[in-house]
Every structure is written in structure tokens, then in C-alpha cells.
């Protein structure tokens, strides 16, 4: 449970007043996350690895214990997660050994990392890209939590992760990274005017011919769906197969996609009916860029555009589709699941919004630059566990 810990680490007070920042509020960049780790504000039972630090987020690792539970939950104000686990637990799980997480079942796992945040720093979590592309539904839970995926300013305590494989059963163990956390100072405002100014100074939307195109800005940057597939030999997406084999998350570039996915090819109608029982990987029509001093979040579900969810991971790092100003955008991969009823989507239909959020300063590590990012310059791409499909 959280409490005011502003005086727990007086040796950090100078650092907290001396962020290498352009603003007083914003998302902490790589070097400031490293500073929190060095000062003991982020701790772990095993040393935090350098590869966990991303340009503006920290990968979190599964701990040694997990539990199969009867239902998802929030602990509620002043209540620890462990109390709810005790009420809802079906059986404990030892994650020091590789463990199967069955599709359709709800699990709670402890995370290795614990927090002792400064009083002006909060945390926001989301699934990693590969997690979303495998249709693994994850949500961070904290002691005393009344909302998923967030910890309040000054939080001190353990972190847990709800894990619900929706399409594929998976094999995971202690140390597996399924989600990541951003750290935010204050409440930086989002502004369509600032987004328009950013696009005019440093284009953030491109077409496939590498030319800037108009940015549609209305409560964020709007993106549309590509159902032509011209850049991918007519393939516009992939539909997950039912009852596919088990996926070991540690196996990279290993699985034959034909065993797990059905390619969806374009036709003259340039539309697609989403079946609510199916999971799809689709792609944005636009190529987007995230400049080095910004991060972006996808709004995953907007009922104004239809009854479907378009993104699980939802977080785009500084430098995505940008590099050292030498990449003219990358497509956003959309993890799509319809709600309740079949729903028709058409080529070029607006399907979601990206909210750009400023950083406190430029990170010393950018997405795709010297950190082996898996999805820089991506097109229509499955998760990293799969081999690259052959053209249809």
C-alpha cells in the first residue's frame, strides 16, 4: 500500500530537483529511470538488467510466484492484493520452473520489481508489443489499487500482474517480461494545438512513398486501417487460428506462422467483417513517427468508431518510426478484437487515436537506435516468436 515516502531517500532530493528536463512535468526518459534505480526508488530481488531500460519505460519481470484465480479483481482502497488472492485462489504456481498459462484462464503473478516512488512521481503500465500481438491480456495491479495499470504518486510496495491468455496458451517463467511501466512527473497536458505545431515542424505522418501527408488531429492523431495490402503482396492481416499449439515465449523467430495464423488477403471490396470470436493482426494505413522528446499512447477502445478494440500494448517509444531522423515513419500494428457483434471495417476507415505525451527531456537511448528494437520500421508484423511469413 502506498504512503508518503518523500523523506525516505534524502540523498535523492537533489536529483529530484535537477532532472535534465525541458519541462517540469512529463514522462521520465531513460536516464531519469536509471537514476531512480540507482537511488533505490525501483528495486528488485534480482539485479535490474540494462536491457530492461527502454527509452521511456522499464520492462517488468515475472517473479517466482503466481496463482490461478477464479476471477479478475481490484483490491480496493487500503486492501492488499494478497488478501484478494487468498479469497479467489484456485492453486499456487511455482514460476521458477517453465509453466503453462492456459488460454481463457485468469492468473495473478507477482513481479520482481518493487517501488518506492517520490511523492511527485506516478507510474503507468501497459503490455509489451509482443504480449499484445499474442492476444495476452495483462493488467498491472498494485496494493490498495482502485484502477488497473497505474500506481499513484509516492507508491511504496509490491506489484502484481493479471495475465489472461485469450487466443494461445503460453509457456512462461520467472524473469519473463510481459509488461512495462512509464514514470510520470505531474500531469502533463495533451494539446491538439501542440500536436499540429509538432507536425508542421517535424512531420509525424507519412505515406508509403516516404512523403509527409496531412495529419488528422482531433483529440489526438487519428489513424486508419489498411485493407489494400499493396506493400505486403496483397496480405492485409492475419486471423488467429483456434486451438493452436503452445507458444514458448522464450523462443524467438521460431514458430511457423502457418500453424497459428490464417493470412487475410485483399479483395475488390477492400473491407473486412470482424468476427467477435476471432483475434486479428492488422496495420495502419499511415506511417507514423514519434520524435525523441515525445512518447505516444494508443486509445485502445473508442465506441464512437465502432464496437471493437484495436490495441492492447498501446505505447510507442520515443524514436519509433524516427531513428536519428532517418526513418520516415513506421506502420502501427493493430491488435483487433470485435465486441459482442460482427463489425464491418473498410479500407481507410479511422479506427483509433494516438495521444502524444511529452518527455521531461530527450532520452539518451532511442527506440531502434543501438537497442535492437524488434519493430522499428515495421510493416504488417507478427510477434517476435514467429518466423517472417513467406509472401502469399
Beta strands, then each sheet from edge to edge (+ up, - down):
strand 1: 26-27
strand 2: 42-44
strand 3: 58-69
strand 4: 89-94
strand 5: 99-101
strand 6: 106-116
strand 7: 121-127
strand 8: 136-142
strand 9: 150-151
strand 10: 156-165
strand 11: 170-172
strand 12: 177-185
strand 13: 205-206
strand 14: 221-224
strand 15: 235-240
strand 16: 247-248
strand 17: 261-265
strand 18: 271-274
strand 19: 280-288
strand 20: 294-298
strand 21: 308-309
strand 22: 315-316
strand 23: 330-338
strand 24: 343-346
strand 25: 350-358
sheet 1: 1+ 12- 3+ 4-
sheet 2: 1+ 12- 7+ 9-
sheet 3: 1+ 12- 3+ 6- 2+
sheet 4: 1+ 12- 3+ 6- 10+ 8-
sheet 5: 5+ 11- 16-
sheet 6: 13+ 19- 15+ 17-
sheet 7: 13+ 19- 23+ 21-
sheet 8: 14+ 25- 20+ 22-
sheet 9: 18+ 24-
end
